């Protein structure tokens, strides 16, 4: 008999009838009607091909088959119950779970080190996989559990996906020390007079700062388009090119080069990042815990 044909509730009722010694007592224990308990036993008898209980006077006496399966059934039910309780109480200190986070590779350098520093004490056996964000498959990855949490800019997603802003980061300008444009306060006019580096994983298309510039009717001259902020910071240190990036990225990526960091002379331009997760993990204690740790790591980077 395949387990898919069996309603496990029948074994719960069987175990209770056995423990309580009769249908009436079992029905009270389970808060079910006597006919419902009797019907369940009839179904289980049909599946197992055995009467399971026989009446002797006022007592319900278990058959040999019922006695043979009683202990294994009770152990199996307790095991399932224990597993469910364990899943619902999630203890990070002892958990050996593995979580997959998906985001753009630049965020990995910013976010993963402080996250792992926090987890090293609180959750020493828990594993993290930092994977590249695939925007096209984000929803299906979250639904299937291939990704637990995604982090990216605001994306069009269905109502099945939860979305919460995690970061609003101002944009800054990185320039080499002694750059002539920094002799005075860097204003929009002097910013636009320079040549620029655009950091993007795409071969073409505007960046956040270009969209904001377009809103005020201006544009900049992009001399170099590259994939990594570290490349941009090193190039800035060796040229008169300017690079525009989120402030936290600049702080981390620029450490080896000592370039100047100035505010972007364009009001209210900032990078906004969002957490994404599937709604079926809303009440999952592990998911709740992980999202809170990510919020803390993002806030403290």
Secondary structure in CASP SS format (residue, H / E / C, confidence):
PFRMAT SS
TARGET T0000
AUTHOR 0000-0000-0000
METHOD secondary structure of the structure
MODEL  1
X C 1.00
X C 1.00
X H 1.00
X H 1.00
X H 1.00
X C 1.00
X C 1.00
X H 1.00
X H 1.00
X H 1.00
X H 1.00
X H 1.00
X H 1.00
X H 1.00
X H 1.00
X H 1.00
X H 1.00
X H 1.00
X H 1.00
X H 1.00
X C 1.00
X C 1.00
X H 1.00
X H 1.00
X H 1.00
X H 1.00
X H 1.00
X H 1.00
X H 1.00
X H 1.00
X C 1.00
X C 1.00
X C 1.00
X H 1.00
X H 1.00
X H 1.00
X H 1.00
X H 1.00
X H 1.00
X H 1.00
X H 1.00
X H 1.00
X H 1.00
X H 1.00
X H 1.00
X H 1.00
X H 1.00
X H 1.00
X C 1.00
X C 1.00
X C 1.00
X C 1.00
X E 1.00
X E 1.00
X E 1.00
X E 1.00
X C 1.00
X C 1.00
X E 1.00
X E 1.00
X E 1.00
X E 1.00
X C 1.00
X H 1.00
X H 1.00
X H 1.00
X H 1.00
X H 1.00
X H 1.00
X H 1.00
X H 1.00
X H 1.00
X H 1.00
X H 1.00
X H 1.00
X H 1.00
X H 1.00
X H 1.00
X H 1.00
X H 1.00
X H 1.00
X H 1.00
X H 1.00
X H 1.00
X H 1.00
X H 1.00
X H 1.00
X H 1.00
X H 1.00
X C 1.00
X C 1.00
X C 1.00
X C 1.00
X C 1.00
X C 1.00
X C 1.00
X C 1.00
X E 1.00
X E 1.00
X E 1.00
X E 1.00
X E 1.00
X E 1.00
X C 1.00
X H 1.00
X H 1.00
X H 1.00
X H 1.00
X H 1.00
X H 1.00
X H 1.00
X H 1.00
X H 1.00
X H 1.00
X H 1.00
X H 1.00
X H 1.00
X H 1.00
X H 1.00
X H 1.00
X H 1.00
X H 1.00
X C 1.00
X C 1.00
X C 1.00
X C 1.00
X E 1.00
X E 1.00
X E 1.00
X E 1.00
X E 1.00
X E 1.00
X C 1.00
X C 1.00
X H 1.00
X H 1.00
X H 1.00
X H 1.00
X H 1.00
X H 1.00
X H 1.00
X H 1.00
X H 1.00
X H 1.00
X C 1.00
X C 1.00
X C 1.00
X C 1.00
X E 1.00
X E 1.00
X E 1.00
X E 1.00
X C 1.00
X C 1.00
X C 1.00
X C 1.00
X C 1.00
X C 1.00
X C 1.00
X C 1.00
X E 1.00
X E 1.00
X E 1.00
X E 1.00
X E 1.00
X E 1.00
X E 1.00
X E 1.00
X E 1.00
X E 1.00
X E 1.00
X E 1.00
X E 1.00
X E 1.00
X E 1.00
X C 1.00
X C 1.00
X C 1.00
X C 1.00
X H 1.00
X H 1.00
X H 1.00
X C 1.00
X C 1.00
X C 1.00
X C 1.00
X C 1.00
X H 1.00
X H 1.00
X H 1.00
X H 1.00
X H 1.00
X C 1.00
X C 1.00
X E 1.00
X E 1.00
X E 1.00
X E 1.00
X E 1.00
X C 1.00
X C 1.00
X C 1.00
X C 1.00
X C 1.00
X C 1.00
X C 1.00
X C 1.00
X H 1.00
X H 1.00
X H 1.00
X H 1.00
X H 1.00
X H 1.00
X H 1.00
X H 1.00
X C 1.00
X C 1.00
X C 1.00
X C 1.00
X C 1.00
X E 1.00
X E 1.00
X E 1.00
X E 1.00
X E 1.00
X E 1.00
X C 1.00
X C 1.00
X H 1.00
X H 1.00
X H 1.00
X H 1.00
X H 1.00
X H 1.00
X H 1.00
X H 1.00
X H 1.00
X H 1.00
X C 1.00
X C 1.00
X C 1.00
X E 1.00
X E 1.00
X E 1.00
X E 1.00
X E 1.00
X H 1.00
X H 1.00
X H 1.00
X H 1.00
X H 1.00
X H 1.00
X H 1.00
X C 1.00
X C 1.00
X C 1.00
X C 1.00
X C 1.00
X C 1.00
X E 1.00
X E 1.00
X E 1.00
X E 1.00
X C 1.00
X C 1.00
X C 1.00
X C 1.00
X C 1.00
X C 1.00
X E 1.00
X E 1.00
X E 1.00
X E 1.00
X E 1.00
X E 1.00
X E 1.00
X E 1.00
X E 1.00
X H 1.00
X H 1.00
X H 1.00
X C 1.00
X C 1.00
X C 1.00
X H 1.00
X H 1.00
X H 1.00
X H 1.00
X H 1.00
X H 1.00
X H 1.00
X H 1.00
X H 1.00
X H 1.00
X H 1.00
X H 1.00
X H 1.00
X H 1.00
X H 1.00
X H 1.00
X C 1.00
END
